[in-house]
Amino acid sequence: MAGGQPISLENLKALRKLTLKHGIKIILDMTRVAENAYFIQQREKGYANKSIAEIVKETCSLTDGATMSAKKDALVNIGGFLAVNDKKVFEEARNMVVIYEGLHTYGGLAGRDLEAMAIGIEESLSDDHMAARVGQVIYLGEKLIDAGIPIVQPIGGHGIFIDAKRFLPHVKQAQFPAQALAAAIYTDSGVRTMERGVVSAGRKANGENYFPKLELVRLTIPRRVYTQAHMDVITESIEHVYQNRKKIKGLQMVYEPKYLRFFQARFKPI
């Protein structure tokens, strides 16, 4: 799901038909499968009367395996899983777990973490929970739109994406405008956002930066953490930064790690 546009089951069914014809497996990234199911329920013809749990089950039935980071829909602080239909692939994966995590009966996650994940998965399939969860994101998005903040539309299910190119048109992309905006918001209010632009895109083989079409700042909203009042504070901060946006300067990268620079790179104002 990107920018609020979910994978439709109509498309997935067509893809399943094609992959079966050519012997290709479909591995589902189900990290946000419940959110995706919510949007299918709300927007796709024929699913308005189906529950999120029913839609998730149908989605999984059209795939050969799945991976999940359970920190998202499943509401837990750690954990995830790999699920496959092929017994041979399962056996190979289980052997790899022994090497990297420990024997499957005692390695990896603690029992209480597994229990929390199981409960979290069940709760994430609640229609009421997902409506409230996505509703909070929509509330924030609509407040930002009303304030004139340029964001990606339609509003998504897990967060808001600010268009940094439109927010800071005076900052060249080579000067990391999304990173500069994220820093400005944090300085103003302590709200921690995430750059999704040229810093995250990394470099080409020749060392040049990739310059993606989208230069975004992501406001991802954790589940069951913030109140509507927190959304109001976020809006007030971003609106204040927007009113003073001409004062924001671009950044220069002064430290770049070998891998995944968006986690550890350091910058200074130009």
Buried (B, 14 or more C-beta within 10 A) or exposed (E): BEEBEBBBBEEBEEBBEEBEEEEEEBEBBBBBBBBBBBBBBBBBEEBEEBBBBBBBEBBBEBBBBBBBBBBBBBBBEEBBBBBBEEEEBBEEBEEEBEEEEEEEEEEBBEEEBBEBBEEBBEBBBBBEBBBEBBEBBBBBBBBBBEBEBBBBEEBBBBBBBBBBBEBBEEBEBEBBBBBBBBBBBBEBBEBEBBBBBBBBBBEEEEEEBEEBEBBBBBBBBEBEEBEEEBBEBBBBBBBBBBEEBEEBBBBEBEEEEEEEBBEEBEBEEE
